[in-house]
Amino acid sequence: MVYFMGRRYDNGNGPPLPPRIKAAFDYLDHVRVLTTQFDASLPARELTAVEKSVQLAALRALQQYLLGEMDFAEPKPADKKAGKPDEDDGSASEQKCAT
């Protein structure tokens, strides 16, 4: 049996995956690599309780995303110029003396 152990690359087919969904896919790939037994003389590695709970959370997130229950869209960052005056403007940085 042949296993593909390479990384998945987003080659631009369709819209990009949300970061949480990409992380879920990456973690499931990691779990698969950990638990795949390549040498019959070595015992298979079991997942710890924490690894199993993260695996279940990743599977739930993928299920919700693929069924359309949640989109996991990240909010756009706030505009940084809203609270601070622009330094290139010059009008805010000029101070006039009333003498």
C-alpha positions in Angstrom: 0.0 0.0 0.0 1.3 3.4 -0.9 0.7 6.5 1.2 1.1 10.0 0.0 3.0 11.9 2.7 3.5 15.2 0.9 2.0 18.6 1.9 -1.2 19.8 0.4 -0.8 23.1 -1.5 -3.5 25.5 -2.3 -3.0 25.9 -6.0 -5.7 28.5 -6.5 -8.5 26.3 -7.6 -11.6 27.9 -6.2 -11.8 30.2 -3.2 -9.1 29.9 -0.5 -9.9 27.9 2.7 -10.5 29.7 5.9 -7.5 29.5 8.2 -9.3 27.4 10.8 -10.4 24.8 8.2 -6.9 24.7 6.8 -5.5 24.1 10.3 -8.1 21.3 10.8 -6.9 19.6 7.6 -3.3 20.0 8.6 -3.9 18.5 12.0 -5.7 15.5 10.6 -2.8 15.0 8.3 -0.5 15.1 11.3 -2.6 12.6 13.2 -2.6 10.2 10.2 1.2 10.4 10.0 1.5 9.7 13.7 -0.7 6.7 13.7 0.3 5.1 10.4 2.4 2.0 11.1 5.2 1.5 8.6 7.2 -1.2 10.4 5.4 -4.3 11.7 8.1 -4.9 14.3 7.2 -1.6 16.1 3.8 -1.2 17.9 1.4 1.4 16.4 1.4 4.7 18.2 -1.8 5.5 20.1 -3.1 9.1 20.4 -3.1 10.8 23.8 -6.4 12.0 25.3 -5.5 15.6 24.3 -4.7 14.6 20.7 -7.9 12.6 20.4 -10.0 15.6 21.7 -8.3 18.0 19.2 -8.9 15.4 16.4 -12.6 15.3 17.3 -12.8 19.1 17.3 -11.1 19.3 13.9 -13.5 16.7 12.5 -16.5 18.7 13.9 -15.2 21.9 12.4 -14.8 20.2 9.0 -18.3 18.7 9.2 -19.8 22.1 10.0 -17.9 23.8 7.2 -18.6 21.1 4.6 -22.3 20.9 5.4 -22.6 24.7 5.3 -23.5 25.2 8.9 -20.7 27.6 9.5 -18.4 29.5 7.1 -15.6 30.2 9.6 -14.9 33.5 7.8 -12.3 35.7 9.5 -13.2 39.3 10.1 -11.3 41.9 8.2 -8.7 43.9 10.2 -9.8 47.3 11.4 -8.5 50.4 9.6 -5.4 51.7 11.4 -5.8 55.3 10.1 -9.1 55.9 11.9 -7.7 57.0 15.2 -4.4 58.6 14.3 -3.7 61.7 12.1 -1.7 61.0 9.0 1.9 62.1 9.3 2.2 63.0 5.6 -0.6 65.5 5.9 1.5 68.1 7.7 -1.5 70.1 9.0 -1.8 68.1 12.2 1.9 68.3 12.9 2.3 72.1 12.4 2.1 74.2 15.5 1.8 78.0 15.2 2.8 80.5 17.8 0.5 83.3 18.6 3.1 86.0 19.3 
